[in-house]
Amino acid sequence: MRKRVIAANWKMNGTLEQANNLLDAFAAAPLTVNENKIAVFAVPAPYLILAKEKLSGNPYLFVAAQNCYSKKSGAFTGELSVEILKSIGIEYVVLGHSERREYFGESNAFLADKVNICLEYGITPIFCCGEPLEIREADTQNAYVAKQLEESLFHLDASAISKLIIAYEPIWAIGTGKTASNAQAQEMHASIRSVFAGEYSEKVADSISILYGGSVKASNAAEIFAEPDVDGGLVGGASLIADEFIKIINA
Ligand code: PGA
């Protein structure tokens, strides 16, 4: 059975004091996590070790980096390596977020290299995909997302691809308050799963968790997560409000 995953993406937000308060709140909250439903917190890099420590009391809470570089180590000032992440016990990395693609020019090919190095180090990529508004308006979103998957992931074999988590985030829904409808989310998630089934097998496709991201809130989480191909969420803004995110995890 594929896992349910509720992931927080704090992005470039929160002072140390705010991070402490949020992490304390999540560590203390009654959360409905278990071996089939986990929560992952993608915090800014300076708080990774702190988050690991604060959340260590609950075996179903994990910490993720928001990015990493494609090389093991070396003269790459300002970058974060999987070797460093591994050494501090990080098990997940968000890759290919639309903000990385748009503002930092990350291409599908570059992301393929990042996926490879994460898997080499046993770190699970939470691989983001999703279309901009003009693609949605042209109704070519399924092919657009399939190409993102193909160019970054389809060099992997079945056992490697099964280790990934996918996050579908329509760019027009990120931080805009405009969520995809339940039907739009389900339709895309089913399309992504069928692309995996076609390239690999039904079994592989069924094993991959596909998260929805884009203006998920406590008030809409339960209905989106109830769609059959939606296996959880990647949550930005609402993950910075303790009560909201606790409700989303428990939705
Ligand atoms: P949002 O961000 O929940 O603030 O829309 C989601 C994301 O970018 O991961």
Boltz pocket constraint, residues with backbone or C-beta under 6 A from the ligand:
constraints:
  - pocket:
      binder: B
      contacts: [[A, 9], [A, 169], [A, 173], [A, 174], [A, 175], [A, 176], [A, 177], [A, 213], [A, 214], [A, 215], [A, 216], [A, 234], [A, 235], [A, 236], [A, 237], [A, 238]]
      max_distance: 6.0
